[in-house]
């Protein structure tokens, strides 16, 4: 990310210097042109940054949804295991009683 920022700033600075050196207009016109171009570049950077932030937020929401789904499935699994365990205990107890009654 730092490389991108340095590259972007360097590109803007070099472009501005070349624009000033090659500009056929007088100083005030050149200043206005540079100001307009600088504003356009700034607006473009803001737009790209906003897009990046939106993309990251979407990815975070996606991960949160997936984690919530996994957590729900985990709870369901443990509830199912607990139900089977209770059924097994009940079956064991009833079989134990039957055997006890049959042989005692």
C-alpha positions in Angstrom: 0.0 0.0 0.0 2.9 2.3 0.8 4.5 1.6 -2.6 1.2 2.5 -4.3 1.0 5.8 -2.4 4.6 6.7 -3.1 4.2 5.8 -6.8 1.0 7.9 -7.0 2.5 10.9 -5.4 5.7 10.7 -7.5 3.5 10.4 -10.7 1.5 13.4 -9.7 4.6 15.5 -9.0 6.4 14.5 -12.2 3.2 15.2 -14.2 2.8 18.6 -12.7 6.4 19.5 -13.4 6.2 18.4 -17.0 3.0 20.3 -17.4 4.6 23.5 -16.1 7.7 23.1 -18.2 5.8 22.4 -21.4 2.9 24.8 -20.9 2.6 27.4 -23.6 0.2 29.5 -21.6 1.1 32.4 -19.3 1.4 31.8 -15.5 -2.2 32.4 -14.4 -3.6 30.1 -17.0 -1.1 27.5 -16.2 -1.9 27.8 -12.5 -5.6 27.4 -13.3 -5.0 24.4 -15.5 -2.8 22.8 -12.8 -5.4 23.5 -10.2 -8.1 21.9 -12.3 -5.9 18.9 -13.0 -4.9 18.6 -9.4 -8.6 18.7 -8.3 -9.5 16.1 -10.9 -6.7 13.8 -9.7 -7.7 14.4 -6.1 -11.3 13.6 -6.9 -10.2 10.4 -8.8 -8.1 9.3 -5.8 -11.0 9.9 -3.4 -13.3 8.0 -5.7 -10.9 5.0 -5.9 -10.4 5.1 -2.2 -14.1 5.1 -1.5 -14.5 2.1 -3.9 -11.7 0.3 -2.0 -13.4 1.0 1.4 -16.7 -0.2 0.1 -15.1 -3.3 -1.3 -13.3 -4.1 2.0 -16.6 -3.4 3.9 -18.4 -5.8 1.6 -15.8 -8.5 2.2 -15.9 -8.0 6.0 -19.7 -8.3 6.0 -19.4 -11.5 3.8 -16.9 -13.0 6.3 -19.1 -12.0 9.3 -22.1 -13.7 7.6 -20.1 -16.9 7.0 -18.9 -16.9 10.6 -22.4 -16.5 11.8 -23.5 -19.4 9.6 -20.7 -21.6 10.8 -21.5 -20.7 14.4 -25.2 -21.6 13.9 -24.3 -24.9 12.3 -21.9 -25.7 15.2 -24.7 -25.0 17.7 -27.1 -27.2 15.7 -24.5 -30.0 15.6 -23.9 -29.9 19.4 -27.7 -29.8 20.0 -28.0 -32.9 17.8 -25.2 -34.7 19.5 -26.7 -33.8 22.9 -30.1 -35.2 21.8 -28.5 -38.5 20.6 -26.6 -38.7 23.8 -29.8 -38.3 25.8 -31.6 -40.9 23.7 -28.7 -43.3 24.1 -28.8 -42.8 27.9 -32.5 -43.4 27.9 -32.2 -46.5 25.8 -29.4 -47.8 28.0 -31.4 -47.2 31.1 -34.5 -48.9 29.7 -32.5 -51.9 28.5 -30.8 -52.1 31.9 -34.2 -52.2 33.6 -35.4 -54.9 31.2 -32.4 -57.1 31.8 -32.6 -56.5 35.6 -36.3 -57.4 35.6 -35.8 -60.4 33.3 -32.9 -62.0 35.1 -33.6 -61.0 38.7 
